[in-house]
Amino acid sequence: MTVTGIDAANSLYKAAPQRGGVDPNQTEDFGTVFDAAKNLVEETNTLQNKADAEQVKFALGLSDNTHDMMIAAQKAKIALQFTNAIRTNVVQAYQTIMNMQI
């Protein structure tokens, strides 16, 4: 097999798929990330509120089940730790991007 020109050589390699033109007005990718972060915070807040409600019910004597109260508190604690870890990673990524030399 002989290659006589650059076009023939390029045809031997698979071309990368084209993503299309970059639209500066397109915010779908950022919107998806923002929505995911917003949902994470909302879910954490909901779990915190459920844990608080369980503690209040137990304190008022409306519930004698400490098992449900502890489960709700542990879920809220784990959700808060996860949210904090995500926030820390996002801040580190932002700082890394800002420190890049252009």
DSSP file (Angstrom, degrees, kcal/mol; ACC not computed):
  #  RESIDUE AA STRUCTURE BP1 BP2  ACC     N-H-->O    O-->H-N    N-H-->O    O-->H-N    TCO  KAPPA ALPHA  PHI   PSI    X-CA   Y-CA   Z-CA
    1    1 A M              0   0    0      0, 0.0     2,-0.4     0, 0.0     0, 0.0   0.000 360.0 360.0 360.0 129.5    0.0    0.0    0.0
    2    2 A T        -     0   0    0      2,-0.0     2,-0.5     0, 0.0     0, 0.0  -0.917 360.0-150.8-117.8 142.8    1.4    3.3   -1.0
    3    3 A V        +     0   0    0     -2,-0.4     3,-0.1     1,-0.1     4,-0.0  -0.957  13.7 178.5-113.1 121.6    0.4    6.7    0.2
    4    4 A T        +     0   0    0     -2,-0.5     2,-0.3     1,-0.1    -1,-0.1   0.564  62.7  12.8-101.7 -10.0    0.9    9.5   -2.2
    5    5 A G  S  > S-     0   0    0      1,-0.1     4,-1.7     0, 0.0     5,-0.1  -0.972  76.7-100.1-158.1 170.5   -0.5   12.5   -0.3
    6    6 A I  H  > S+     0   0    0     -2,-0.3     4,-2.6     1,-0.2     5,-0.2   0.834 117.7  58.4 -66.5 -33.1   -1.6   13.8    3.0
    7    7 A D  H  > S+     0   0    0      1,-0.2     4,-1.6     2,-0.2    -1,-0.2   0.896 105.9  49.1 -64.6 -38.7   -5.3   13.3    2.2
    8    8 A A  H  > S+     0   0    0      2,-0.2     4,-0.5     1,-0.2    -1,-0.2   0.882 111.8  49.3 -67.2 -37.2   -4.7    9.6    1.5
    9    9 A A  H >< S+     0   0    0     -4,-1.7     3,-1.0     1,-0.2     4,-0.5   0.903 109.5  51.6 -68.2 -40.8   -2.8    9.3    4.9
   10   10 A N  H >< S+     0   0    0     -4,-2.6     3,-1.1     1,-0.2    -1,-0.2   0.831 101.6  60.9 -65.9 -31.0   -5.6   11.0    6.7
   11   11 A S  H 3< S+     0   0    0     -4,-1.6    -1,-0.2     1,-0.2    -2,-0.2   0.696  94.6  64.5 -70.5 -16.9   -8.2    8.7    5.3
   12   12 A L  T << S+     0   0    0     -3,-1.0     2,-0.3    -4,-0.5    -1,-0.2   0.704  96.4  67.7 -77.5 -19.1   -6.5    5.8    6.9
   13   13 A Y  S <  S-     0   0    0     -3,-1.1     2,-0.3    -4,-0.5     0, 0.0  -0.776  90.4-112.0-104.1 145.4   -7.3    7.1   10.4
   14   14 A K        -     0   0    0     -2,-0.3     2,-0.2     1,-0.1    -2,-0.1  -0.547  34.1-126.1 -73.0 136.6  -10.7    7.4   12.0
   15   15 A A        -     0   0    0     -2,-0.3     3,-0.1    -4,-0.1    -1,-0.1  -0.578  24.9-107.2 -82.7 145.8  -11.7   10.9   12.4
   16   16 A A        -     0   0    0     -2,-0.2    -1,-0.1     1,-0.1     2,-0.1  -0.453  45.7 -96.4 -67.4 143.2  -12.8   12.1   15.8
   17   17 A P        -     0   0    0      0, 0.0     2,-0.4     0, 0.0    -1,-0.1  -0.370  38.7-119.9 -64.2 139.9  -16.6   12.7   16.0
   18   18 A Q        -     0   0    0      1,-0.1     3,-0.1    -3,-0.1    -3,-0.0  -0.666  19.2-164.9 -83.2 130.8  -17.6   16.2   15.5
   19   19 A R        -     0   0    0     -2,-0.4     2,-0.1     1,-0.3    -1,-0.1   0.655  43.5-116.0 -87.4 -17.9  -19.4   17.8   18.4
   20   20 A G        -     0   0    0      2,-0.1    -1,-0.3     0, 0.0     3,-0.0  -0.397  49.0 -36.4 104.6 173.4  -20.7   20.7   16.4
   21   21 A G        -     0   0    0     -2,-0.1     2,-0.6     1,-0.1    -3,-0.0  -0.319  63.0-110.3 -68.4 151.6  -20.0   24.4   16.6
   22   22 A V        -     0   0    0      2,-0.0    -1,-0.1     3,-0.0    -2,-0.1  -0.752  28.0-156.6 -86.1 120.8  -19.6   26.0   20.0
   23   23 A D    >   -     0   0    0     -2,-0.6     3,-1.8     1,-0.1    -1,-0.0  -0.877   6.2-157.8 -99.3 113.9  -22.5   28.2   20.8
   24   24 A P  T 3  S+     0   0    0      0, 0.0    -1,-0.1     0, 0.0    -2,-0.0   0.723  93.4  56.3 -65.6 -18.7  -21.6   30.9   23.4
   25   25 A N  T 3  S+     0   0    0     -3,-0.0     2,-0.6     2,-0.0    -3,-0.0   0.513  81.9 104.8 -88.2  -4.9  -25.2   31.3   24.3
   26   26 A Q    <   +     0   0    0     -3,-1.8     4,-0.1     1,-0.1     3,-0.1  -0.672  34.2 163.3 -82.2 119.6  -25.6   27.6   25.1
   27   27 A T     >  +     0   0    0     -2,-0.6     4,-2.7     1,-0.1     5,-0.2   0.094  38.8 112.5-119.8  20.0  -25.7   27.1   28.9
   28   28 A E  H  > S+     0   0    0      2,-0.2     4,-2.2     1,-0.2     5,-0.2   0.902  77.6  49.2 -63.9 -42.5  -27.2   23.6   29.0
   29   29 A D  H  > S+     0   0    0      2,-0.2     4,-1.9     1,-0.2    -1,-0.2   0.940 115.2  43.2 -64.5 -46.6  -24.0   21.9   30.3
   30   30 A F  H  > S+     0   0    0      1,-0.2     4,-3.0     2,-0.2     5,-0.2   0.897 112.0  55.1 -64.9 -39.1  -23.7   24.4   33.1
   31   31 A G  H  X S+     0   0    0     -4,-2.7     4,-2.7     1,-0.2    -1,-0.2   0.886 106.5  51.0 -61.2 -38.7  -27.4   24.3   33.8
   32   32 A T  H  X S+     0   0    0     -4,-2.2     4,-2.0     2,-0.2    -1,-0.2   0.923 113.2  44.3 -65.0 -44.8  -27.2   20.5   34.3
   33   33 A V  H  X S+     0   0    0     -4,-1.9     4,-2.2     2,-0.2    -2,-0.2   0.915 114.6  49.5 -65.7 -43.1  -24.3   20.8   36.7
   34   34 A F  H  X S+     0   0    0     -4,-3.0     4,-2.6     1,-0.2    -2,-0.2   0.908 110.6  50.0 -63.1 -42.5  -26.0   23.6   38.6
   35   35 A D  H  X S+     0   0    0     -4,-2.7     4,-2.6    -5,-0.2    -1,-0.2   0.887 109.6  51.4 -63.8 -38.8  -29.2   21.7   38.8
   36   36 A A  H  X S+     0   0    0     -4,-2.0     4,-2.0     2,-0.2    -1,-0.2   0.914 112.0  46.2 -64.3 -42.3  -27.4   18.7   40.2
   37   37 A A  H  X S+     0   0    0     -4,-2.2     4,-2.2     2,-0.2    -2,-0.2   0.908 112.7  50.3 -66.1 -41.5  -25.7   20.8   42.8
   38   38 A K  H  X S+     0   0    0     -4,-2.6     4,-2.4     1,-0.2    -2,-0.2   0.912 110.8  49.1 -62.8 -43.0  -29.0   22.5   43.7
   39   39 A N  H  X S+     0   0    0     -4,-2.6     4,-2.6     2,-0.2    -1,-0.2   0.868 108.9  53.7 -64.7 -36.6  -30.8   19.1   44.0
   40   40 A L  H  X S+     0   0    0     -4,-2.0     4,-2.2     2,-0.2    -2,-0.2   0.923 111.2  44.9 -63.5 -44.7  -27.9   17.8   46.3
   41   41 A V  H  X S+     0   0    0     -4,-2.2     4,-2.4     2,-0.2    -2,-0.2   0.902 113.5  50.2 -66.5 -41.1  -28.3   20.8   48.6
   42   42 A E  H  X S+     0   0    0     -4,-2.4     4,-2.4     2,-0.2    -2,-0.2   0.907 110.8  49.0 -64.4 -41.6  -32.1   20.5   48.6
   43   43 A E  H  X S+     0   0    0     -4,-2.6     4,-2.3     2,-0.2    -1,-0.2   0.906 111.4  49.6 -64.8 -41.3  -31.9   16.7   49.4
   44   44 A T  H  X S+     0   0    0     -4,-2.2     4,-2.2     2,-0.2    -2,-0.2   0.914 111.1  49.8 -62.4 -42.8  -29.5   17.4   52.2
   45   45 A N  H  X S+     0   0    0     -4,-2.4     4,-2.5     2,-0.2    -2,-0.2   0.902 109.5  51.6 -62.6 -41.8  -31.8   20.1   53.6
   46   46 A T  H  X S+     0   0    0     -4,-2.4     4,-2.3     1,-0.2    -2,-0.2   0.918 110.4  48.0 -61.8 -44.0  -34.8   17.7   53.5
   47   47 A L  H  X S+     0   0    0     -4,-2.3     4,-2.2     2,-0.2    29,-0.3   0.882 110.9  51.3 -65.6 -37.6  -32.9   15.0   55.4
   48   48 A Q  H  X S+     0   0    0     -4,-2.2     4,-2.3     2,-0.2    -2,-0.2   0.917 110.4  49.2 -63.5 -42.5  -31.8   17.6   58.0
   49   49 A N  H  X S+     0   0    0     -4,-2.5     4,-2.4     2,-0.2    -2,-0.2   0.889 110.4  50.5 -64.9 -39.2  -35.4   18.7   58.4
   50   50 A K  H  X S+     0   0    0     -4,-2.3     4,-2.3     2,-0.2    -1,-0.2   0.902 110.3  49.8 -64.9 -40.6  -36.6   15.1   58.8
   51   51 A A  H  X S+     0   0    0     -4,-2.2     4,-2.0    21,-0.3    -2,-0.2   0.915 111.5  48.6 -64.3 -42.0  -34.0   14.4   61.4
   52   52 A D  H  X S+     0   0    0     -4,-2.3     4,-2.3     1,-0.2    -2,-0.2   0.902 110.6  51.2 -63.1 -41.1  -35.0   17.5   63.3
   53   53 A A  H  X S+     0   0    0     -4,-2.4     4,-2.6     1,-0.2    -2,-0.2   0.898 109.2  50.6 -63.8 -40.8  -38.7   16.5   63.1
   54   54 A E  H  X S+     0   0    0     -4,-2.3     4,-2.2     2,-0.2    -1,-0.2   0.894 110.4  49.6 -64.1 -39.4  -37.9   13.1   64.5
   55   55 A Q  H  X S+     0   0    0     -4,-2.0     4,-2.6     2,-0.2    -2,-0.2   0.902 111.3  48.7 -66.1 -40.5  -35.9   14.6   67.4
   56   56 A V  H  X S+     0   0    0     -4,-2.3     4,-2.4     2,-0.2     6,-0.3   0.923 110.9  50.5 -65.4 -43.7  -38.8   16.9   68.2
   57   57 A K  H  X>S+     0   0    0     -4,-2.6     5,-2.0     1,-0.2     6,-1.2   0.902 113.1  46.5 -60.8 -40.4  -41.3   14.1   68.1
   58   58 A F  H ><5S+     0   0    0     -4,-2.2     3,-0.8     4,-0.2    -2,-0.2   0.912 112.1  50.2 -68.2 -41.5  -39.1   12.0   70.4
   59   59 A A  H 3<5S+     0   0    0     -4,-2.6    -2,-0.2     1,-0.2    -1,-0.2   0.849 111.0  49.2 -65.9 -34.4  -38.6   15.0   72.8
   60   60 A L  H 3<5S-     0   0    0     -4,-2.4    -1,-0.2    -5,-0.2    -2,-0.2   0.540 115.4-115.1 -82.0  -6.0  -42.4   15.7   72.9
   61   61 A G  T <<5S+     0   0    0     -3,-0.8    -3,-0.2    -4,-0.5    -2,-0.1   0.589  83.3 121.5  83.6  10.1  -43.1   12.0   73.7
   62   62 A L  S   <S+     0   0    0     -5,-2.0     2,-0.4    -6,-0.3    -4,-0.2   0.689  78.4  33.4 -77.1 -17.9  -45.0   11.5   70.4
   63   63 A S        -     0   0    0     -6,-1.2    -2,-0.2    -9,-0.1    -1,-0.2  -1.000  52.7-176.3-138.4 137.0  -42.6    8.8   69.4
   64   64 A D        +     0   0    0     -2,-0.4     2,-1.0    -3,-0.1     3,-0.1   0.217  57.9 106.9-112.7  12.7  -40.8    6.3   71.6
   65   65 A N     >  +     0   0    0      1,-0.2     4,-1.1     2,-0.1     3,-0.2  -0.787  38.6 175.4 -96.6 100.0  -38.8    4.8   68.8
   66   66 A T  H  > S+     0   0    0     -2,-1.0     4,-2.6     1,-0.2     5,-0.2   0.731  74.4  71.2 -73.8 -21.1  -35.2    5.9   69.1
   67   67 A H  H  > S+     0   0    0      1,-0.2     4,-2.3     2,-0.2    -1,-0.2   0.945  99.6  43.9 -61.0 -49.5  -34.3    3.7   66.1
   68   68 A D  H  > S+     0   0    0      1,-0.2     4,-2.4     2,-0.2    -1,-0.2   0.882 113.3  52.5 -63.7 -38.3  -36.1    5.9   63.6
   69   69 A M  H  X S+     0   0    0     -4,-1.1     4,-2.2     1,-0.2    -1,-0.2   0.922 111.2  45.6 -64.0 -44.0  -34.7    9.0   65.2
   70   70 A M  H  X S+     0   0    0     -4,-2.6     4,-2.4     2,-0.2    -2,-0.2   0.872 111.9  51.8 -68.8 -36.9  -31.1    7.7   65.0
   71   71 A I  H  X S+     0   0    0     -4,-2.3     4,-2.5    -5,-0.2    -2,-0.2   0.934 111.2  47.3 -64.4 -45.1  -31.5    6.5   61.4
   72   72 A A  H  X S+     0   0    0     -4,-2.4     4,-2.1     1,-0.2   -21,-0.3   0.904 113.2  49.0 -63.0 -41.0  -32.8    9.9   60.3
   73   73 A A  H  X S+     0   0    0     -4,-2.2     4,-2.2     2,-0.2    -1,-0.2   0.897 111.9  48.3 -65.7 -39.8  -29.9   11.6   62.1
   74   74 A Q  H  X S+     0   0    0     -4,-2.4     4,-2.6     2,-0.2     5,-0.2   0.897 110.4  51.1 -69.1 -39.6  -27.4    9.3   60.5
   75   75 A K  H  X S+     0   0    0     -4,-2.5     4,-2.4     1,-0.2    -2,-0.2   0.920 111.9  47.9 -60.6 -43.6  -28.8    9.9   57.0
   76   76 A A  H  X S+     0   0    0     -4,-2.1     4,-2.2   -29,-0.3    -2,-0.2   0.896 111.6  50.2 -65.2 -39.7  -28.7   13.6   57.6
   77   77 A K  H  X S+     0   0    0     -4,-2.2     4,-2.3     2,-0.2    -2,-0.2   0.924 112.5  46.0 -64.6 -44.8  -25.1   13.4   58.8
   78   78 A I  H  X S+     0   0    0     -4,-2.6     4,-2.5     2,-0.2    -2,-0.2   0.899 112.3  50.9 -66.9 -40.4  -23.9   11.3   55.9
   79   79 A A  H  X S+     0   0    0     -4,-2.4     4,-2.5    -5,-0.2    -1,-0.2   0.899 111.1  48.7 -63.2 -40.0  -25.7   13.6   53.4
   80   80 A L  H  X S+     0   0    0     -4,-2.2     4,-2.4     2,-0.2    -2,-0.2   0.897 111.4  49.4 -67.3 -40.1  -24.1   16.7   55.0
   81   81 A Q  H  X S+     0   0    0     -4,-2.3     4,-2.2     2,-0.2    -2,-0.2   0.904 112.4  48.3 -63.6 -41.2  -20.6   15.0   54.8
   82   82 A F  H  X S+     0   0    0     -4,-2.5     4,-2.4     2,-0.2    -2,-0.2   0.923 111.9  48.6 -65.0 -44.8  -21.2   14.1   51.2
   83   83 A T  H  X S+     0   0    0     -4,-2.5     4,-2.4     1,-0.2    -2,-0.2   0.902 111.8  49.8 -61.7 -41.4  -22.3   17.6   50.3
   84   84 A N  H  X S+     0   0    0     -4,-2.4     4,-2.4     2,-0.2    -1,-0.2   0.893 109.9  50.9 -65.2 -39.6  -19.3   19.1   52.1
   85   85 A A  H  X S+     0   0    0     -4,-2.2     4,-2.2     2,-0.2    -2,-0.2   0.907 111.0  48.2 -64.8 -41.6  -16.9   16.7   50.2
   86   86 A I  H  X S+     0   0    0     -4,-2.4     4,-2.3     2,-0.2    -2,-0.2   0.922 111.6  50.4 -63.3 -44.3  -18.4   17.7   46.9
   87   87 A R  H  X S+     0   0    0     -4,-2.4     4,-2.5     1,-0.2    -2,-0.2   0.909 109.5  51.0 -60.6 -42.8  -18.2   21.4   47.8
   88   88 A T  H  X S+     0   0    0     -4,-2.4     4,-2.3     1,-0.2    -1,-0.2   0.915 111.0  47.9 -61.9 -43.6  -14.5   21.0   48.8
   89   89 A N  H  X S+     0   0    0     -4,-2.2     4,-2.4     2,-0.2    -1,-0.2   0.874 111.2  50.7 -66.4 -37.1  -13.7   19.2   45.5
   90   90 A V  H  X S+     0   0    0     -4,-2.3     4,-2.5     2,-0.2    -2,-0.2   0.916 110.9  48.5 -66.5 -42.3  -15.5   21.9   43.5
   91   91 A V  H  X S+     0   0    0     -4,-2.5     4,-2.6     2,-0.2    -2,-0.2   0.911 112.0  49.4 -64.3 -41.6  -13.6   24.7   45.3
   92   92 A Q  H  X S+     0   0    0     -4,-2.3     4,-2.3     2,-0.2    -2,-0.2   0.909 111.5  48.9 -63.2 -41.6  -10.3   22.8   44.7
   93   93 A A  H  X S+     0   0    0     -4,-2.4     4,-2.4     2,-0.2    -2,-0.2   0.911 111.1  50.3 -64.3 -41.7  -11.1   22.4   41.0
   94   94 A Y  H  X S+     0   0    0     -4,-2.5     4,-2.5     2,-0.2    -2,-0.2   0.925 111.3  48.3 -61.4 -45.3  -12.0   26.1   40.8
   95   95 A Q  H  X S+     0   0    0     -4,-2.6     4,-1.5     1,-0.2    -2,-0.2   0.884 110.6  51.5 -64.0 -38.1   -8.7   27.1   42.4
   96   96 A T  H  < S+     0   0    0     -4,-2.3     4,-0.4     2,-0.2    -1,-0.2   0.919 111.2  47.2 -63.4 -44.1   -6.8   24.8   40.1
   97   97 A I  H >< S+     0   0    0     -4,-2.4     3,-1.1     1,-0.2    -2,-0.2   0.906 111.4  51.0 -64.4 -41.5   -8.4   26.4   37.1
   98   98 A M  H 3< S+     0   0    0     -4,-2.5    -1,-0.2     1,-0.2    -2,-0.2   0.784 108.3  52.7 -68.6 -25.9   -7.8   29.9   38.3
   99   99 A N  T 3< S+     0   0    0     -4,-1.5    -1,-0.2    -5,-0.2    -2,-0.2   0.480  83.8 115.4 -87.9  -2.7   -4.1   29.1   38.9
  100  100 A M    <   -     0   0    0     -3,-1.1     2,-0.4    -4,-0.4    -3,-0.0  -0.422  66.7-127.5 -68.5 140.5   -3.5   27.8   35.4
  101  101 A Q              0   0    0      1,-0.1    -1,-0.1    -2,-0.1    -2,-0.1  -0.737 360.0 360.0 -85.9 134.1   -1.2   29.8   33.2
  102  102 A I              0   0    0     -2,-0.4    -1,-0.1     0, 0.0    -2,-0.0   0.398 360.0 360.0-105.4 360.0   -2.6   30.8   29.9
